[in-house]
Amino acid sequence: MTIGTKIAWDDTVLPFQLDRSDIRGRVVRLDGVLEDVLRQHAYPPQIEALVAEAALLTALIGHTIKLRWKLSLQIRGEGAVRMIATDYYGPTDEGEPARIRAYAMFDPEALDAGAEPFTQIGNGYFAILIDQGEGTVPYQGITPLTGNSLSACAETYFAQSEQLPTRFELSFGRSTLPGEGEQWRAGGVMLQHMPKASPSVAGEGGSGEGGLLTHADILDGDEGENWTRANLLLDTVEDLELIGPQVGPTDLLVRLFHEEGPRIYDPQPLRFGCSCSEDRVRQSLSIYTAEDLADMITDEGVLTADCQFCGAHYELDPATLGQQPDAGGDGA
């Protein structure tokens, strides 16, 4: 698609609240971040689409959490796509950007070029992991893969694990700006009902796929009507409004939700960022025995490691590692 002039909202998350409906939300725009994520790898189109969707979800979900360090999404499957992993690192200081990285593991020979990307994951699970840093216990929530998209899986996760009705509307793809080459652009809106003090769930099972919960099992009365109304308004959004760049997020919110009393907060900038380092590689190798390390040495006499997220390549002298390989030793 060819689109118009670029605006300053790229690579940002804009938080908002709909006062009439008791709903909070986020608008996200990604261009440079997504380019940086995807150009690290020569993914086939189906994998690019899944990674783009996962990165969008990560940006939206990460910003809703009071995060001191890292939120991760993991999608694991039994099909051609084995895993999609993303990380969102919260800003280290006020005004600083949040950082995102993502990658996928897949069997290229098992991919079906004519099938929809999501179907190539197969059976599996969708997980959100929250790590608030040193001295804390990481949180992990898991739900089965459901629906026909990663967005649907995320909606099910929030309904089932958090009892929070949530809606995602995303768009992503390659686009062309006048005078520039083709590049990835993506955008989306997240709606989420404000947390209730004591959410009540009707019945023993949910009305969703496999008995999982949906918003209808959590909300009723005025809350249910408000949620339905806000979702009907979001249904009118168009792909070009989501990805921009001609329509600013604030203009989009007014267009969609002007009757809901949208309240807009400060935007959060986003950047591609990886936390890999030689020190982290050394730490990960410290769990191996000398015998294990000996098996990893290349013909050139070094240990090598590659970061799946950013492609960084590390070469380490075995003699500088904590457990030095010893071909004639006992592996201690």
C-alpha positions in Angstrom: 0.0 0.0 0.0 1.1 3.6 -0.6 0.4 6.0 2.2 0.8 9.7 2.8 3.2 11.9 4.8 4.9 10.6 7.9 4.0 12.1 11.2 5.6 12.3 14.6 3.5 9.6 16.3 5.6 6.7 15.0 7.0 4.3 17.6 4.8 5.5 20.4 2.2 4.2 22.7 -0.6 6.6 23.7 -2.6 5.8 26.8 -6.2 6.9 27.2 -9.3 6.4 29.2 -13.0 6.5 28.2 -14.6 8.1 31.3 -18.2 7.3 30.3 -17.5 3.6 29.8 -15.0 2.9 32.6 -12.6 1.6 30.0 -8.9 2.3 29.6 -6.9 1.8 26.4 -3.8 2.3 24.3 -3.0 3.3 20.8 0.3 2.1 19.4 2.2 3.0 16.2 5.3 1.1 15.1 7.5 1.7 12.1 11.2 2.0 12.9 10.9 -0.4 15.8 9.3 -3.1 13.7 11.8 -2.6 10.9 14.7 -3.0 13.4 13.0 -6.2 14.8 12.4 -7.8 11.5 15.6 -6.9 9.6 17.6 -9.0 12.0 16.3 -12.1 10.2 15.3 -13.2 6.8 11.9 -14.4 7.9 9.3 -15.8 5.4 6.1 -13.6 5.0 4.1 -15.8 7.4 6.7 -15.5 10.2 7.1 -11.8 9.6 3.3 -11.3 10.1 3.3 -13.3 13.3 6.3 -11.5 14.8 4.7 -8.1 13.8 1.5 -9.0 15.5 3.4 -10.2 18.6 5.4 -7.0 18.8 2.3 -4.9 18.6 0.6 -6.9 21.4 3.8 -6.6 23.5 3.9 -2.8 23.1 0.3 -2.5 24.1 0.3 -5.0 27.0 3.7 -3.9 28.3 2.5 -0.3 28.8 -0.5 -1.3 30.8 1.7 -3.0 33.5 3.5 -1.0 36.3 6.8 -2.4 35.1 10.1 -2.1 36.8 12.0 -4.3 34.4 10.6 -6.7 31.8 7.4 -8.2 30.4 7.6 -11.1 28.0 5.2 -12.8 25.6 5.8 -16.5 24.6 3.8 -18.4 22.1 4.7 -22.0 21.8 3.3 -24.4 19.2 3.5 -27.9 17.9 3.2 -26.9 14.3 5.7 -25.4 11.9 6.1 -22.4 14.2 7.7 -23.6 17.4 8.0 -20.4 19.3 7.6 -16.6 19.1 9.2 -14.7 21.9 9.1 -11.0 22.7 10.4 -8.7 25.5 9.2 -5.3 26.6 11.7 -3.4 28.9 10.1 -0.6 30.8 11.8 2.9 30.8 14.7 3.1 33.1 14.1 6.8 33.8 11.1 9.1 33.3 11.0 10.4 29.7 13.2 7.5 28.4 11.8 5.2 25.8 10.7 1.6 26.5 12.5 -1.1 24.5 11.1 -4.0 22.5 12.7 -7.0 20.9 11.3 -10.2 19.3 12.2 -13.3 17.4 10.7 -16.6 16.1 11.8 -20.2 15.9 10.2 -22.3 13.1 10.7 -25.3 10.8 11.0 -23.8 7.3 10.4 -27.1 5.6 7.1 -27.5 7.4 5.7 -24.1 6.5 2.6 -24.0 4.2 2.9 -21.0 1.9 -0.8 -21.1 1.2 -2.0 -21.3 4.9 -2.8 -18.4 7.2 0.1 -17.6 9.6 -1.8 -18.4 12.8 -2.7 -21.9 11.7 0.9 -22.8 11.4 1.5 -22.6 15.1 -0.8 -25.6 15.8 -1.8 -26.6 19.3 0.1 -24.8 22.0 -0.1 -22.0 24.6 0.1 -18.3 25.0 2.0 -17.0 28.0 2.8 -13.7 29.7 5.7 -13.4 32.0 6.4 -10.4 34.2 9.8 -10.0 35.8 10.2 -7.0 38.1 13.9 -7.6 38.6 16.3 -8.7 41.3 14.7 -9.7 44.6 11.3 -10.5 43.1 9.6 -13.7 42.0 8.6 -13.7 38.3 4.9 -14.1 37.5 3.7 -16.3 34.7 0.2 -16.8 33.3 -0.6 -19.3 30.6 -3.7 -20.0 28.5 -4.2 -22.4 25.5 -4.0 -21.0 22.0 -7.6 -20.1 20.8 -9.4 -18.3 18.1 -7.7 -17.4 14.8 -5.0 -14.9 15.8 -2.5 -14.0 18.4 -4.8 -11.0 19.3 -7.6 -13.5 20.1 -5.2 -15.5 22.3 -4.3 -12.3 24.2 -8.0 -11.4 24.7 -8.6 -14.9 26.1 -5.6 -14.7 28.3 -6.9 -11.5 30.0 -10.4 -12.8 30.4 -9.3 -16.2 31.8 -6.3 -15.3 33.8 -7.1 -11.7 35.0 -10.9 -11.5 34.6 -10.4 -8.3 32.5 -12.4 -8.0 29.3 -9.9 -6.9 26.7 -10.1 -6.1 23.0 -7.3 -5.7 20.4 -7.7 -4.2 16.9 -4.5 -4.4 14.9 -3.2 -3.8 11.4 0.3 -4.3 10.0 2.0 -4.8 6.7 4.6 -3.4 4.3 3.9 0.1 3.1 5.5 2.7 0.9 5.9 6.4 1.8 6.2 8.9 -1.2 9.9 9.1 -2.1 10.9 6.2 0.2 11.4 2.5 -0.1 9.0 -0.2 1.2 9.0 -0.8 5.0 6.9 -2.3 7.7 4.3 -0.2 9.5 1.9 -1.4 12.2 -0.7 0.1 14.5 -3.4 -0.9 16.9 -5.9 -0.1 19.6 -6.3 -1.9 22.9 -9.5 -1.6 25.0 -9.6 -3.0 28.5 -12.3 -2.7 31.2 -11.0 -1.1 34.4 -10.3 -3.7 37.1 -13.2 -4.5 39.5 -12.6 -4.9 43.2 -14.2 -8.3 43.2 -14.9 -9.5 39.7 -17.8 -12.1 39.6 -17.9 -14.8 37.0 -21.2 -16.4 36.1 -21.4 -20.2 36.1 -18.7 -22.7 36.4 -17.3 -22.6 32.9 -16.9 -19.9 30.3 -18.8 -19.3 27.1 -15.7 -19.2 25.0 -13.9 -21.9 23.1 -13.2 -25.0 25.3 -15.1 -23.4 28.2 -12.7 -20.5 28.5 -14.0 -17.1 29.8 -15.1 -14.2 27.6 -16.2 -10.7 28.4 -19.8 -11.9 28.5 -19.0 -14.1 31.5 -17.6 -11.2 33.5 -19.7 -8.2 32.6 -23.4 -7.7 32.8 -25.9 -4.8 33.2 -24.6 -1.3 32.5 -21.0 -2.5 32.4 -21.9 -5.0 29.7 -23.7 -2.4 27.7 -20.8 0.1 28.0 -18.4 -2.6 26.8 -20.5 -3.5 23.9 -21.0 0.1 22.8 -17.2 0.9 22.9 -16.5 -2.3 20.9 -19.1 -1.3 18.3 -17.3 2.0 17.9 -14.0 0.4 17.6 -15.4 -1.9 14.9 -15.6 1.2 12.6 -11.9 1.8 12.5 -10.1 1.3 9.2 -6.6 -0.2 8.6 -5.1 3.1 7.4 -6.4 4.8 10.5 -4.6 2.3 12.7 -1.2 2.3 11.0 -1.2 6.0 10.1 0.7 8.0 9.2 -1.9 10.5 8.0 -4.2 10.2 11.1 -2.7 11.0 14.5 -3.7 8.8 17.4 -5.4 11.7 19.2 -7.5 12.5 16.1 -8.4 8.8 15.8 -9.6 8.6 19.4 -11.8 11.7 19.0 -13.2 10.2 15.8 -14.0 6.8 17.4 -14.9 7.7 20.9 -15.9 11.4 21.2 -19.2 10.5 22.9 -17.3 8.3 25.5 -15.3 11.2 26.9 -11.8 10.2 25.9 -9.1 11.4 28.3 -5.6 11.3 26.8 -2.4 10.9 28.8 1.3 11.4 27.9 2.7 9.2 25.1 5.5 6.7 25.7 8.2 6.5 23.1 9.4 3.0 21.9 12.7 1.8 20.6 14.2 -1.5 19.5 16.5 -2.7 22.2 18.4 -5.9 23.2 19.8 -6.7 26.6 22.3 -9.2 25.4 26.0 -8.7 26.3 29.2 -10.7 26.6 28.7 -10.8 30.4 25.3 -12.3 30.0 26.7 -15.0 27.6 29.4 -15.8 30.1 26.8 -16.1 32.9 24.7 -18.5 30.8 27.8 -20.6 30.1 28.7 -20.8 33.8 26.1 -23.6 34.3 28.0 -26.0 32.0 30.6 -28.5 33.1 34.1 -28.4 31.6 33.2 -31.4 29.5 30.2 -29.7 28.1 32.2 -26.6 27.3 34.8 -28.7 25.6 32.2 -30.0 23.2 31.2 -26.4 22.2 34.7 -25.3 21.2 35.1 -24.6 17.4 38.0 -25.7 15.2 39.4 -22.2 15.9 39.6 -22.9 19.6 36.8 -20.5 20.7 33.3 -20.7 22.0 30.7 -18.9 20.0 27.2 -17.6 20.8 24.6 -15.7 18.7 21.7 -13.6 20.1 18.4 -14.8 18.6 16.9 -11.3 19.1 19.5 -8.9 17.6 21.9 -11.2 15.8 24.9 -10.2 17.9 27.8 -12.7 17.6 30.1 -13.4 20.5 33.4 -15.3 20.4 34.9 -16.3 23.8 38.3 -17.6 24.8 37.5 -20.9 26.8 40.5 -20.1 29.1 38.6 -17.0 30.3 35.5 -18.8 31.4 34.7 -19.8 34.9 34.8 -23.6 34.2 37.7 -24.2 31.9 37.3 -27.1 29.4 39.9 -29.8 30.0 39.9 -32.6 27.4 41.7 -34.9 29.7 39.9 -33.9 32.9 37.0 -35.4 34.8 34.4 -32.8 33.7 34.3 -31.1 37.2 
